[in-house]
Amino acid sequence: MDNLKQDIKILDDHQRPNFAFALMMILYHCFSILLWLPVSITCVPLFVLGLFIWGKPLIILDWSSYRKYFIAVFTEGKPEENVLVTNRITVFLIVLGSLIKIPFHGLCWYIDELVFSSYHKINIEKPVFMITGLRSGSSQLNEYLTDDTKNFIAPTIAEALFPYIWVWKLFVPILIRLGLQEYFYNKSMFGKEGTKRHHFILLKPESWDIMMHAWRFGACDFSLGSSFMIWGHSLARIPEPIDENLVRNFLPVTDCMMKKVMYYRGKPKQRMLLKGHFLLNARNIEQRYPKVKFFVVVRDPVKRLCSSINFFKVISEESKFLQGLIPSTWMVIRDHVIHTEVPYCEQEMSFYKEPADNKLVIPFTMYVNNLSATLQHIYSFCNIPIPDDVMSNAIRVQHTTHDFTERRASYDPRFKRSLSSLGVDEERLKDHLNEYIEWIGSLENNKES
């Protein structure tokens, strides 16, 4: 993808290190490790017993993943990317802390296996997967659909971060009794600027692949250079090395979590709806669930890639997941998006163009201009009658959420960069994705007619 980039100096392309804050966070991680160490040591005997009985918990990473990160803190990052020493130390401590917590988290997992093992008997029938590209408008559409709790069920961010049935059964009633559910229901993981572009609320569903990244130091990938970010966050099959462990473990973890959520909610007959950008796993999903349905929102790739770069920059500046890491530069984020999203577009078209009655493609323009028709189309595709309150609520929310002119006017100018100002040759990009752009155009024309 190097021919899509121009050799220009990107304005304001530098890290703004706050060494005092970085040092404070390094000390925080050291202190956290010291606190966790005796807790984990205490859990070791029962954890080892659990290993013999149930095997390694699905949420525990393979040792090769830990080794990859420990080596990366010393080796990753091109000279021109100037990966900061404080970032390397912080990533090392985050990964070390996760390694030390394995006995504790493993023991938490085994409690479910001991007390709620019947969740394995749940049968996932007719799941619906919205596998779509970044910044395609899919998150808001997912929120409209998952608000329909009569027909759909989906894991929330909190459930993915704490994937234990016993925790949900024990602590959720306590939160409700204390009246804190409303606070967490509106609690965003981003700052003010990030929330304008993406809600990311704890007690609501989110992109499943993003939630899985929380268990594999996904935020750390942002701070060790573009090659490592590409390795950890590739959504399509690319020539460069990618995290094969994540690809291999994706479906077992996903299947297990879907069963846990359905068991906990007591609604095993509802349609599981998972939204995300995990196109790499689409073929495996199709083989695993014969009655699966897929749908996608497709958007002009130039606008989508531009929005993705700006959004990743906002995340790296504001996300609470970064835990003291200095934000990535524009160059690192640009290279990541170009190297991963361009092939994603091509593979998305290949997957969804196949003649099949289990795939539905929705043009972004149809979704924005005619939400009613879009929802009717999706419910008809899933063979489900659409509830009246879902339609009316979605249209009401759309009036406040999809006022693009007003929303974009409020964006911080620092995060409204064009592709050309970021050194991306837009004309070459359009030429490269010409077939994909024509495919979207034909879909839009068909929907209009």
C-alpha positions, -999 to 999 in steps of 0.1 A, spaced: 0 0 0 30 23 0 20 37 -34 -11 53 -18 11 74 5 28 107 -3 61 118 12 49 149 29 54 164 64 22 159 84 14 190 104 15 186 142 28 150 138 45 145 170 39 129 204 33 153 232 48 134 262 39 144 297 68 127 314 55 136 349 22 118 341 40 89 324 63 84 354 33 85 378 15 58 357 47 37 357 47 39 395 10 31 395 15 -1 375 45 -11 397 23 -6 428 -6 -25 412 17 -55 404 29 -56 440 -6 -56 453 -18 -83 429 12 -106 435 1 -121 469 -35 -124 457 -25 -144 426 0 -165 446 -29 -175 469 -50 -185 439 -23 -207 423 -32 -240 440 -69 -238 430 -60 -225 395 -37 -255 389 -65 -278 400 -88 -261 376 -63 -265 348 -64 -303 353 -102 -305 355 -113 -279 328 -82 -269 309 -69 -234 302 -97 -207 304 -105 -193 270 -98 -157 282 -62 -166 291 -38 -158 263 -14 -183 249 22 -180 262 33 -171 227 13 -139 229 29 -128 261 63 -136 246 55 -115 216 47 -85 237 77 -89 259 100 -89 229 81 -61 211 88 -36 239 125 -39 230 123 -43 192 92 -27 177 90 8 162 108 23 132 134 49 140 113 77 125 84 67 147 104 75 178 86 51 202 91 66 236 109 47 264 81 55 288 57 37 265 80 6 263 82 5 301 45 9 305 36 -18 280 60 -42 297 44 -35 331 8 -39 317 17 -72 301 36 -84 332 6 -74 354 -17 -94 332 5 -124 334 6 -122 372 -32 -120 373 -37 -152 354 -44 -174 385 -70 -150 398 -89 -146 365 -86 -183 358 -101 -190 392 -130 -166 384 -136 -185 352 -136 -219 369 -163 -207 393 -186 -205 363 -176 -240 352 -183 -253 387 -216 -235 395 -231 -227 361 -217 -254 338 -251 -260 322 -245 -228 301 -226 -251 277 -259 -268 268 -272 -235 253 -277 -240 215 -269 -209 194 -295 -210 166 -298 -185 138 -273 -159 151 -271 -126 133 -237 -110 127 -233 -74 115 -197 -76 101 -189 -42 87 -160 -18 82 -148 8 107 -168 41 107 -196 28 85 -224 39 108 -228 4 121 -225 12 158 -256 34 159 -276 9 138 -265 -18 163 -278 3 191 -312 7 174 -315 -31 170 -302 -42 204 -326 -18 221 -352 -44 208 -347 -68 237 -377 -88 227 -360 -101 196 -323 -96 200 -297 -102 227 -261 -90 227 -232 -89 252 -225 -55 268 -190 -40 273 -192 -47 310 -201 -83 304 -171 -87 280 -147 -70 305 -160 -93 334 -170 -125 316 -182 -144 346 -218 -154 352 -214 -154 390 -201 -118 389 -232 -107 369 -255 -125 393 -238 -112 424 -230 -76 416 -257 -64 392 -285 -67 418 -262 -47 442 -257 -19 416 -295 -18 410 -302 -17 447 -277 12 452 -293 30 422 -260 31 403 -272 14 371 -282 47 355 -247 60 362 -230 31 345 -256 30 317 -244 64 306 -207 60 315 -186 64 284 -151 51 281 -140 81 260 -136 117 268 -157 146 255 -144 145 219 -145 107 216 -181 106 228 -192 129 200 -181 103 175 -188 70 194 -206 64 227 -188 33 239 -210 30 270 -203 3 296 -238 -12 298 -245 -13 261 -234 -36 234 -204 -27 213 -182 -40 185 -174 -75 197 -138 -75 184 -130 -43 202 -143 -58 235 -121 -89 229 -91 -66 225 -95 -56 261 -82 -91 271 -52 -89 249 -37 -55 256 -52 -40 225 -45 -4 236 -8 -12 239 -6 -19 202 -12 18 195 21 28 212 47 5 197 47 17 161 27 11 129 39 -25 122 29 -37 157 -4 -19 154 -10 -36 121 -1 -70 137 -25 -65 165 -55 -48 148 -57 -63 113 -93 -69 104 -85 -85 70 -60 -110 57 -29 -90 47 7 -100 36 22 -87 68 22 -109 99 -9 -106 121 -19 -120 154 -29 -156 144 -37 -165 180 -64 -139 181 -78 -153 148 -77 -189 160 -92 -181 195 -119 -158 182 -147 -183 175 -142 -204 207 -143 -173 229 -172 -158 210 -193 -190 211 -186 -193 249 -196 -157 256 -228 -159 236 -238 -189 256 -229 -173 289 -249 -142 281 -280 -161 269 -278 -183 300 -276 -153 323 -304 -134 306 -326 -165 307 -336 -160 271 -320 -188 251 -345 -186 222 -337 -150 213 -315 -141 183 -280 -134 193 -268 -102 175 -231 -95 173 -217 -65 156 -181 -59 147 -153 -58 122 -141 -94 124 -143 -102 86 -112 -124 91 -135 -149 109 -166 -147 87 -159 -180 69 -154 -199 102 -186 -184 116 -205 -195 85 -192 -231 89 -199 -231 127 -235 -219 125 -254 -232 94 -284 -209 99 -263 -178 105 -272 -145 88 -248 -117 79 -255 -81 71 -232 -51 64 -234 -13 60 -211 -2 31 -199 34 28 -177 54 5 -142 41 14 -125 75 11 -148 90 37 -147 59 59 -109 57 59 -106 94 66 -130 91 95 -111 60 108 -78 78 110 -93 108 128 -112 85 152 -82 64 160 -63 96 168 -91 107 192 -90 72 209 -53 74 214 -56 108 230 -86 102 252 -93 65 258 -93 54 294 -79 20 282 -45 35 274 -35 36 311 -8 63 308 6 55 273 16 84 252 -7 87 221 2 75 187 13 99 159 -8 106 128 18 87 107 15 55 127 -23 56 126 -24 65 89 -2 36 80 -22 12 101 -56 22 85 -42 22 49 -25 -12 53 -55 -29 69 -87 -11 57 -79 -11 19 -77 -49 17 -106 -51 41 -128 -33 15 -117 -58 -12 -124 -88 10 -157 -73 22 -169 -70 -14 -158 -106 -22 -177 -120 8 -209 -101 5 -212 -103 -33 -216 -140 -31 -251 -150 -41 -266 -162 -9 -299 -157 11 -280 -153 43 -262 -120 34 -277 -85 33 -259 -54 21 -272 -19 32 -258 12 15 -248 39 40 -269 65 21 -300 43 24 -294 39 61 -290 77 67 -317 89 44 -344 62 51 -340 46 85 -375 32 84 -368 13 52 -335 1 65 -350 -13 97 -378 -30 77 -353 -45 54 -332 -60 83 -362 -74 102 -376 -89 70 -342 -104 63 -342 -120 98 -378 -131 94 -389 -111 124 -419 -87 126 -406 -53 136 -421 -39 169 -437 -5 165 -418 10 195 -385 0 179 -393 19 148 -406 50 165 -377 51 190 -351 47 163 -365 76 143 -367 98 174 -330 90 182 -319 95 146 -331 131 146 -305 139 173 -278 114 164 -276 118 126 -276 155 123 -242 153 106 -238 190 99 -244 200 135 -223 171 149 -193 176 127 -194 214 133 -187 206 170 -157 183 162 -124 196 175 -105 210 144 -74 190 154 -92 158 146 -108 168 113 -79 160 90 -84 152 53 -66 123 37 -45 145 15 -33 165 46 -23 132 61 -2 122 31 -27 99 14 -31 101 -24 -69 102 -27 -69 97 -65 -47 66 -63 -69 53 -35 -100 57 -56 -83 40 -85 -72 12 -63 -107 7 -49 -125 15 -81 -144 -18 -83 -154 -15 -47 -167 20 -52 -186 10 -83 -202 -19 -63 -214 5 -37 -228 28 -64 -247 0 -80 -262 -9 -46 -273 27 -40 -289 29 -74 -308 -3 -69 -321 8 -35 -333 42 -50 -351 25 -78 
